[in-house]
Each structure stands twice: as structure tokens, then as C-alpha cells.
């Protein structure tokens, strides 16, 4: 299994950056999120786990590896996770992100040159145990991996500095139903586990994400 680097010290690692783990279902939105996070002077990405959501987990993993190769960031560990929700059949968002999750752009590139590790929940737990109180987990897809980690070792998960979740809709309509947001709809059981676990949680619902529109300049700067 890939191992996160121990460079730096404390919750702020290299040059004072906040240490983070990312849990993603890389379609177009998470591809951009990866670019922004990796290029951010404020964050040090110690590892990335993938989950089924916008696309099946094998595709989200391949997309994640491709984005990292494009950014010259292939030393960051990538570990594949859940292929299906905890208690129901998976569904994806190919109608939004395209069959490959990245609007067909993957056809222009060779397959990623490295393979991901396996066992996202255990990777999360092992990394948290190595950096207790230091890590922020940022989850931008369905919460299956995060919930699985809680089920396996809730005590370890409480050693996170915090968890930031992109999901839910509070005062705005949903995007897969009148009141339902995609990430929570894919695995509502996982969402319930995470929201009820008593973690230090920051929720970023559709109320926020539909107001934040990245500019072309943002994308260009992240890709440089």
C-alpha cells in the first residue's frame, strides 16, 4: 500500500502548508479540485483515495492518476476505494461528466503509467494514525470510504484535525431530485454515518458550490 510522506512537522507541513487527505470521485469537478489543491500554496496533499460516484471507481482512479501525471505530481499516493455504496446499487453521472468522467478528454492521453493501491479506508486510517491531530480530510464525492473508515476505527477518525465534506443541499433545490444532492444520494447510509460520527465537520453544500464559479484564469493557474 502507498505510504504518505512524513516530511515536515506538525499540522502545518512543508512551508507551513496544511496537511490534507483527499477522497474523490474524479469527474470534471474533482479533476479541477485536484488541480487547485495540489497547486495551492496553503495545502500539502499527503494522499488521495478514490470512490465510485461521478464514474465507477476504476474510472475515477484512472482519472485521478491522469490528472496527477498532467500536474507532475505522481509521487502523491493514490488508493482505490469502494466500488459501490454501503447498502444499495451504485449510480453515476455520465450524463453530466461524460462516459469517462472528464468530458472525453482521456482519449487524448495514454493510460496512466502507474497503478493505484487498494484499500482506501485502511489507507486513511493508517495515515491518520501516523499524523494524529494533524490532518484534514476533504471528501468531494460520496462518503462510502469515509464511513467505512469510521465503522472500522471511529477512535482513529476522531484524531483528524477536521473533515470537510462537499454534499447536501440546505436552502436550495437538489441536483438529483427536489431536495437531494448527488453525493449524499449515491450513498445516504454513508452520509448518515459521517454526519452522525461527532467529527469536527465542515459541510459545503450546494448552497455554496453553486455560487462558486471557477474562472478560466483559475484553471490556467492551477494547470501551470
Legacy VTK file of the C-alpha trace (Angstrom):
# vtk DataFile Version 3.0
C-alpha trace
ASCII
DATASET POLYDATA
POINTS 224 float
0.000 0.000 0.000
1.307 3.511 -0.772
2.636 5.420 2.227
2.238 9.135 2.851
5.400 11.176 3.307
6.499 12.249 6.775
8.334 15.373 5.570
7.745 18.459 7.690
6.383 18.636 11.206
3.050 19.352 12.818
-0.325 20.021 11.231
1.416 22.548 9.009
3.948 20.599 6.962
6.056 21.922 4.096
6.445 25.700 4.336
3.531 25.959 6.749
1.028 24.233 4.464
-1.974 22.489 5.994
-1.707 18.734 5.568
-4.706 17.162 3.851
-6.047 13.881 2.533
-8.448 13.976 -0.421
-11.276 11.491 -1.049
-12.569 11.967 -4.595
-14.732 10.537 -7.387
-12.809 12.300 -10.109
-15.036 13.699 -12.790
-14.668 17.196 -14.186
-15.369 18.900 -10.849
-12.980 16.801 -8.780
-10.354 16.993 -11.515
-10.374 20.756 -11.084
-10.418 20.365 -7.298
-7.313 18.172 -7.508
-5.546 20.763 -9.628
-6.400 23.577 -7.231
-5.447 21.578 -4.134
-2.127 20.352 -5.480
-1.157 23.792 -6.763
-2.346 25.584 -3.620
0.415 27.223 -1.560
-1.775 26.573 1.502
-2.129 22.772 1.232
0.163 19.745 1.330
-1.666 16.749 -0.158
-0.399 13.599 1.579
-2.638 11.119 -0.216
-5.731 10.649 -2.357
-8.398 7.966 -2.115
-10.992 7.287 -4.790
-14.610 6.194 -4.662
-17.437 5.351 -7.046
-19.614 8.380 -7.727
-19.476 10.550 -10.826
-17.991 7.498 -12.539
-17.213 3.934 -11.387
-14.262 3.706 -9.022
-11.911 2.221 -11.631
-12.549 5.221 -13.853
-12.290 7.757 -11.040
-8.978 6.165 -10.053
-7.616 6.295 -13.607
-8.768 9.912 -13.908
-7.038 10.802 -10.652
-3.778 9.210 -11.794
-4.042 11.020 -15.128
-4.586 14.416 -13.508
-1.600 13.849 -11.231
0.583 12.900 -14.196
-0.506 16.039 -16.024
0.459 18.100 -12.969
3.779 16.348 -12.430
2.521 15.147 -9.044
2.723 11.383 -9.451
4.572 10.922 -6.159
1.323 11.538 -4.249
-0.134 8.168 -3.140
-3.437 7.178 -4.775
-5.506 4.366 -3.256
-8.707 2.996 -4.769
-11.716 2.512 -2.540
-15.349 1.488 -2.621
-16.866 0.296 -5.883
-20.421 0.501 -4.529
-22.358 2.229 -1.747
-22.756 0.586 1.644
-26.281 -0.719 1.139
-27.551 -0.065 -2.383
-26.718 -0.227 -6.059
-24.374 2.447 -7.446
-25.372 5.079 -9.964
-23.161 7.578 -11.766
-23.394 10.941 -13.528
-22.203 10.133 -17.046
-24.825 12.497 -18.439
-23.014 15.350 -16.675
-19.339 14.367 -16.854
-19.261 12.145 -19.944
-18.679 8.409 -20.031
-15.050 8.831 -18.934
-15.875 11.449 -16.314
-13.693 14.091 -17.957
-15.791 15.008 -20.980
-13.911 12.669 -23.315
-10.511 14.267 -22.752
-8.948 10.974 -21.602
-8.977 9.773 -25.227
-6.213 12.284 -25.930
-3.818 10.764 -23.385
-2.232 7.346 -22.842
-3.320 5.295 -19.869
-1.643 6.335 -16.606
1.789 4.786 -16.200
1.327 3.694 -12.580
-1.263 1.691 -10.698
-3.134 2.789 -7.599
-3.018 0.983 -4.305
-6.070 -0.818 -2.944
-7.911 -0.358 0.336
-8.863 3.295 0.739
-10.397 3.051 4.206
-7.329 1.347 5.652
-5.024 3.854 3.961
-6.996 6.694 5.548
-6.781 5.077 8.974
-3.074 4.254 8.722
-2.226 7.793 7.644
-4.344 9.367 10.381
-2.657 7.163 12.992
0.746 8.326 11.778
-0.229 12.005 11.925
-2.700 12.269 14.837
-4.345 15.665 15.150
-2.588 16.966 12.042
-4.714 16.029 9.032
-7.791 17.500 7.411
-9.770 15.064 5.266
-11.504 16.690 2.294
-14.233 14.498 0.758
-15.709 15.680 -2.540
-17.569 12.521 -3.561
-19.931 10.018 -1.954
-18.867 9.233 1.609
-18.525 5.451 1.345
-14.784 5.342 2.081
-15.062 7.765 4.985
-17.983 5.879 6.529
-16.151 2.571 6.140
-13.154 4.009 7.961
-15.433 5.206 10.780
-17.011 1.760 11.048
-13.566 0.147 11.306
-11.957 2.571 13.758
-14.007 5.549 14.914
-11.397 6.439 17.528
-8.724 6.900 14.870
-11.041 9.036 12.757
-11.524 11.356 15.721
-7.797 12.088 15.546
-8.403 14.069 12.374
-7.953 17.800 12.693
-11.183 18.115 10.731
-13.312 16.772 7.893
-14.604 18.920 5.043
-17.483 17.352 3.110
-18.915 18.527 -0.201
-22.501 17.332 -0.051
-26.093 18.048 0.767
-28.478 20.876 -0.021
-29.825 23.057 2.781
-31.815 26.013 1.439
-31.557 25.324 -2.290
-33.072 22.638 -4.549
-31.212 19.381 -5.029
-29.446 18.361 -8.227
-30.821 14.798 -8.471
-34.259 15.472 -7.033
-36.288 18.261 -5.470
-34.205 18.262 -2.276
-31.445 15.707 -2.884
-27.783 16.361 -3.698
-25.809 13.813 -5.747
-23.048 12.809 -3.312
-25.468 12.162 -0.461
-27.972 10.479 -2.805
-25.412 7.948 -4.055
-24.754 6.676 -0.521
-27.168 8.138 2.040
-26.258 5.490 4.614
-22.622 6.572 4.442
-23.614 10.224 4.705
-25.655 9.469 7.827
-22.705 7.671 9.430
-20.297 10.521 8.721
-22.659 13.300 9.778
-23.517 11.434 12.974
-19.979 10.462 13.966
-19.219 13.558 16.015
-16.228 14.580 13.906
-15.094 18.185 13.569
-17.040 18.699 10.367
-17.332 21.463 7.796
-20.203 20.893 5.367
-20.039 22.539 1.940
-23.497 22.002 0.391
-24.975 23.025 -2.946
-25.828 26.345 -1.320
-22.101 27.127 -1.563
-20.869 25.138 -4.545
-23.452 26.590 -6.927
-22.231 30.079 -6.030
-18.522 29.388 -6.601
-17.694 29.512 -10.308
-14.002 28.964 -11.119
-12.731 31.223 -13.871
-10.628 30.218 -16.852
-7.767 32.044 -15.137
-8.183 29.803 -12.089
-7.907 26.743 -14.299
-4.926 28.091 -16.206
-3.079 28.926 -12.994
-3.837 25.507 -11.487
-2.562 23.761 -14.600
0.724 25.687 -14.786
LINES 1 225
224 0 1 2 3 4 5 6 7 8 9 10 11 12 13 14 15 16 17 18 19 20 21 22 23 24 25 26 27 28 29 30 31 32 33 34 35 36 37 38 39 40 41 42 43 44 45 46 47 48 49 50 51 52 53 54 55 56 57 58 59 60 61 62 63 64 65 66 67 68 69 70 71 72 73 74 75 76 77 78 79 80 81 82 83 84 85 86 87 88 89 90 91 92 93 94 95 96 97 98 99 100 101 102 103 104 105 106 107 108 109 110 111 112 113 114 115 116 117 118 119 120 121 122 123 124 125 126 127 128 129 130 131 132 133 134 135 136 137 138 139 140 141 142 143 144 145 146 147 148 149 150 151 152 153 154 155 156 157 158 159 160 161 162 163 164 165 166 167 168 169 170 171 172 173 174 175 176 177 178 179 180 181 182 183 184 185 186 187 188 189 190 191 192 193 194 195 196 197 198 199 200 201 202 203 204 205 206 207 208 209 210 211 212 213 214 215 216 217 218 219 220 221 222 223
